[in-house]
Amino acid sequence: MRRLELLRVEHRDLDSAIAVLMELGAGDQMQIARFKKRKLRLRDEIAQLEDGLVPDIIA
């Protein structure tokens, strides 16, 4: 559970950093692309951990 929260915090932080860089036009496009790629990997890892928390229900 602790790992999941840390991943969520990092995901939010990256989202904020991307928004600021894009708004200011200060970041180069490669840096923004790296942040976005990392954010997508985090989202996938978060989803995988969340799926492990919810038991499968057979209907």
N, C-alpha and C positions, 0 to 999 in steps of 0.2 A: 504494500500500500504506500509506503514511503517513496519507493521508486516512482510510482505512478504520479504522485504529487510533484516530485522534482521534475519529471518530464513535462507536466502541465505548466509549471512555472517557467521552464526554459522555453516552451512553445509560446507562451504569452510574451515573454521578453523578446523573443525573435520577432514576433508580430509587431511589437512596438518599435523595435529597432528598424525594421523594414519600412514601416510607415514614416518614421522620422527621416530616414535616408532619402526616401522618395519625395517627401514634402520639401526638404531642403535642397534636393538635387546635389547633395554633398557626396553621396556615395557613388562609387563607380558601379557600372552595371554588373561586373563580374562578382563583386562583393554582395550585391543584392541577390544575384542568382544563387550564390552559395548559401546565403541565409535562407532563401526560399526552399532550396533543396533540403537543407537540414531540417527546416520546419515540416516538410512533407514526411521525412523519415521519422521525426518525432511523432507526428500524427499517426502514422502506421503502427509505431511501437505502442503508443497509448491505446489505440484500438485493440491491438493484440492482447495487451494486459487486461483491458476492460472485459474482453470476451472471456478471458480465463476466470474472471470473478463471477460471471453469471453462469449458473448451471444450465446445461442443455435441457430443454423441456420437450419431451416427446408428446406430440399432440395425437 
